[in-house]
Amino acid sequence: MFEEGFCDDEFMPPLPESAVFPRRLLIIGSEAPGKGFTDFIEALDLVEQLHPGFPALECDFTGSPPSGAETLLGKKRRSQFRFLGRVDEFTSLVRRYPLAIHPSRAETFGMAPIEAILAGVPTLVSETGIVESLPISPDWRFPPQSPSLLADRLIALWQNWTEKRFELLQLQESIRSTHHINQTAAVFRNVLSKLDGAEC
């Protein structure tokens, strides 16, 4: 099994830092139950209930509305949701947002949050897939399928936005050191050389 490798041109400069907690968010994933869209919605509802002063957000999702979530989506709330459907130019899209959230419940690798980080966008991530091995601050990660803990992270970021900076350059360098295309190619060459030398 070979992991993903990233080229130099996929590492984008960080976006200018937002001076205040962002009002526009991109929720990355899909409508599949395991991608956690409903977990994010439940977390946001908890935040709005606990903190009436929490700002109304514009939340865009990279997918369709989750099946069976009509009641949840129909609840009255201050924030608004928009579902963008299938996204082809992910990097261009995510760089239009000051904050991305990846609420997935399970990943084998977890390409979407890595692509968001490489695109230079602060990303609040569930602890799934490759992000578990990255040096992401506890302020910017949460256990999967835990709306209450995701709500806690949103509240903390809102209340302490200027103090809880996302270390984008450090994370990009960590990804570069372990998942650059050169490392992936070297592993592949090593396996091929062993196969070439094996007796048939």
C-alpha positions in Angstrom: 0.0 0.0 0.0 1.4 3.4 -1.0 0.4 6.7 0.7 -0.2 9.9 -1.1 2.7 12.1 -2.1 2.5 15.9 -2.7 4.4 18.0 -5.1 6.0 21.4 -4.4 3.3 23.4 -6.3 0.6 22.0 -4.0 2.1 23.8 -1.0 0.4 27.2 -1.0 1.3 30.3 1.1 -1.0 30.8 4.1 -4.0 33.1 3.7 -3.8 36.4 5.5 -4.9 35.9 9.0 -8.5 36.9 9.9 -8.5 39.5 12.6 -11.7 38.1 14.1 -13.4 34.7 14.3 -14.6 34.0 10.7 -18.2 34.3 9.8 -17.8 32.1 6.6 -16.8 28.5 7.0 -16.2 25.6 4.6 -17.2 22.2 5.9 -15.2 19.7 3.9 -16.2 16.1 3.2 -19.4 14.7 1.6 -23.0 13.7 2.5 -21.9 10.2 3.4 -22.8 9.5 7.0 -19.2 8.7 7.9 -18.1 12.2 6.9 -19.7 13.8 9.9 -21.8 16.6 8.4 -24.6 16.0 11.0 -22.0 16.0 13.8 -21.0 19.5 12.8 -24.6 20.7 12.6 -25.4 19.3 16.0 -22.2 20.9 17.4 -23.2 24.3 15.9 -26.7 24.0 17.4 -25.1 23.3 20.8 -23.0 26.4 20.5 -25.9 28.6 19.6 -27.9 27.3 22.5 -25.1 27.8 25.0 -23.9 31.2 23.7 -26.6 33.6 22.4 -23.8 36.0 21.4 -22.2 33.5 19.1 -22.3 35.0 15.6 -24.5 33.7 12.9 -22.4 31.8 10.4 -22.5 31.1 6.7 -21.6 27.4 6.4 -20.9 26.0 3.0 -20.6 22.2 2.7 -18.7 20.4 -0.1 -21.4 17.9 -0.9 -25.2 17.4 -0.8 -27.5 17.4 2.2 -27.1 14.2 4.3 -29.8 11.6 3.7 -32.3 11.4 6.6 -31.2 14.7 8.1 -34.2 16.7 7.0 -35.5 17.3 10.5 -32.1 18.4 11.7 -31.6 20.7 8.7 -35.0 22.2 9.2 -34.4 23.4 12.8 -34.5 27.1 13.4 -31.1 28.5 14.0 -29.2 31.8 13.4 -26.6 30.3 11.1 -27.3 29.4 7.4 -26.2 26.3 5.5 -25.5 25.9 1.8 -24.6 22.6 0.0 -22.3 23.1 -2.9 -22.5 19.6 -4.4 -19.4 18.0 -6.0 -16.4 20.2 -6.1 -13.8 19.9 -8.8 -11.4 22.7 -8.0 -11.0 22.2 -4.3 -7.9 24.3 -3.8 -9.4 27.3 -5.4 -12.6 26.9 -3.4 -11.1 26.4 0.0 -8.8 29.4 -0.4 -12.0 31.6 -0.5 -12.7 30.7 3.1 -10.8 31.9 6.3 -11.6 28.7 8.1 -12.3 25.1 7.1 -13.7 22.2 9.2 -13.3 18.5 8.6 -15.8 16.7 10.9 -15.2 13.2 9.5 -15.9 10.1 11.7 -13.3 7.9 10.0 -10.6 8.1 7.4 -8.0 5.7 6.0 -5.7 8.6 4.9 -7.8 11.7 5.0 -7.0 13.7 1.8 -9.5 16.6 2.3 -8.0 18.1 5.5 -4.4 17.7 4.1 -5.4 19.5 0.9 -6.9 22.3 2.9 -3.8 22.7 5.0 -1.6 22.6 1.9 -3.9 25.3 0.4 -2.9 27.6 3.3 -6.2 27.5 5.1 -6.6 27.1 8.9 -8.5 23.8 9.4 -10.3 22.4 12.5 -10.0 18.6 12.1 -11.3 15.4 13.6 -8.7 13.0 14.8 -8.9 10.6 11.9 -6.5 9.4 9.2 -3.1 11.0 8.7 -4.0 14.1 10.8 -3.5 12.0 13.9 0.2 12.0 13.2 0.6 15.7 12.5 1.7 18.2 15.2 -1.8 19.9 15.3 -2.5 21.8 18.5 -5.3 20.3 20.7 -7.1 23.6 20.1 -7.5 22.7 16.4 -8.5 19.0 16.7 -11.3 17.0 18.3 -12.3 13.3 18.6 -14.5 12.0 15.8 -18.3 11.7 16.2 -18.2 14.1 19.2 -20.5 17.0 18.6 -20.1 18.3 22.2 -16.3 18.4 21.9 -16.5 20.0 18.5 -18.8 22.6 20.0 -16.2 23.2 22.7 -13.5 23.8 20.1 -15.7 26.2 18.2 -16.5 28.2 21.3 -12.9 28.3 22.4 -11.8 29.5 18.9 -14.5 32.2 18.9 -13.6 33.4 22.4 -9.8 33.3 21.9 -9.3 33.7 18.1 -6.2 35.9 18.2 -4.5 33.7 20.7 -5.2 30.3 19.1 -3.3 30.6 15.8 -3.1 27.7 13.4 0.5 26.8 12.7 0.2 26.4 9.0 3.8 26.7 8.0 4.9 24.2 10.6 2.2 21.7 9.5 3.1 22.2 5.9 6.7 21.4 6.6 5.7 18.3 8.6 3.7 17.1 5.6 6.5 18.0 3.2 9.0 16.0 5.3 6.9 12.8 5.4 4.6 12.9 2.4 6.5 14.8 -0.3 6.3 13.0 -3.7 10.0 12.3 -3.4 9.5 10.1 -0.3 6.6 8.3 -1.9 8.6 7.6 -5.1 11.6 6.4 -3.0 9.4 3.8 -1.2 7.9 2.7 -4.6 11.4 2.3 -6.1 12.6 0.3 -3.1 9.6 -2.1 -3.4 10.2 -2.5 -7.2 13.9 -3.2 -6.6 13.1 -5.9 -4.1 10.6 -7.5 -6.6 13.1 -7.3 -9.4 15.6 -9.2 -7.3 13.2 -11.8 -6.0 13.3 -15.3 -7.5 10.3 -16.4 -9.5 
